[in-house]
Amino acid sequence: MASTTAIIIFLILTIISTTTAEIRFTKIQSDPRPIIPFDEFGFTHTGILELNITNLQFSSPNPDLTKLGFFLCTRDSWLHVLQQIEDGEITCALQSNFITQVLNFNSINNKQQQQQPFSFNHFFPHSVSDQFTLVFANCIPQVKITMDVRSAMYNLDGRSKTRDYLSAGITVLPRVYFLFSIVYFGLIAVWVYMLYKKKLTVFGIHLFMLAVVVLKALNLLCEAEDKSYIKRTGSAHGWDVLFYIFSFLKGITLFTLIVLIGTGWSFLKPYLQDKEKKVLMIVIPLQVVANIAQVVIDESGPYGHDWVTWKQVFLLVDVICCCAILFPIVWSIKNLREAARTDGKAAVNLMKLTLFRQYYVVVICYIYFTRVVVYALETITSYKYLWTSVVAAELATLAFYVFTGYNFKPEAHNPYLAIDDDEEEAASEQLKLEDEFEL
Ligand SMILES: *[C@@H]1O[C@H](CO)[C@@H](O)[C@H](O)[C@H]1NC(C)=O
């Protein structure tokens, strides 16, 4: 289908990025790179940067220390710096007037320098509010740097000056996640009530849906706690493990649920066909890979080793999963059309057909919105409002859950009985019309 192809293309163009700033430990080993980016952070007017450098060594005995140092730079001003270097105005990024110098190694005490390796701490208040990247510049060719860097960036909040390790644009996220988790716990209550009331028409898939919502709610709760812990302390301290576990379970069950609903399992038939089982056998292992990739991406930060590779792995796997889950829905639509022609129950089949077509469109919209629109939002919004893209993604997800629950809820009345001859005739007319258009 043309729409599927369009989705694939858009997904390939998409890169989903998250910025969580934490205290980071980075090991640099005999690194000849002239520019080493560390981490990104959204500062407010009360930002602080702490650097603790240990085991600093150079590959040559007495390097020109003025050409080594840390600086902060926004993405826009980095382009100016590159332009200046290209124009020959400056030879080293540290000389540019577009950067904020944090620490020039020249300021390190001379005596210390004699005894390598050595260590030092640096405290740097930063009062310019914007999204900055911490960068190390090594403007001496052939000199390789070895050092362990602990970098911590935070803002001081309110009058009490408590540390806030979350970037300016995402500092409200703990509250956002918590609110959404409450909404999902509400949905769980509604769903349990519904299952209880319509006990006689509850299928296995309805209990599976309950499991999916429970996992989603727990996932959000852990994410709220994880983010709030990072906000307060700068490190995740175990909550991230719980969060990853629930993310993993939620990812697998959600994709499985979409496939199961798509195949019509328990609504249309009590078993799965071989090709439908194959889809599950592709999607579930791929979700495992996607979750591993997500953990590496989150833990290493955008400038970590292999970050780009894992990002690509994640995107590829995500695209394959998103496409794979559409096939069962397409197969079901096809089967329903054929059934409508042969078994003479046109009205019932048309109802189901409409439902599955709607579901197909909604799944595509959900995938498109959470992957492409959210990414676009993330790119165009200012660093201060990064949380809005998270809210948009969560709202879309919520809408998707509600739509799925509402349309595939346990039904008390049996649609096979409540249809009169007029409806039956109208339905077969419409199916005939559709067939003509198809040919
Ligand atoms: C790192 O440096 C900061 C600023 O100088 C200092 O306050 C802090 O105690 C240091 N931390 C460690 C672990 O050395």
The ligand as a Gaussian input file, in Angstrom:
#p B3LYP/6-31G(d) Opt

LIG

0 1
 C       34.542000      18.098000      41.775000
 O       34.811000      19.470000      41.669000
 C       33.926000      20.296000      42.404000
 C       34.245000      21.747000      42.070000
 O       35.550000      22.077000      42.325000
 C       34.036000      19.988000      43.885000
 O       33.141000      20.795000      44.612000
 C       33.679000      18.513000      44.080000
 O       33.842000      18.148000      45.418000
 C       34.550000      17.630000      43.199000
 N       34.069000      16.259000      43.281000
 C       34.886000      15.203000      43.367000
 C       34.214000      13.864000      43.401000
 O       36.071000      15.315000      43.426000

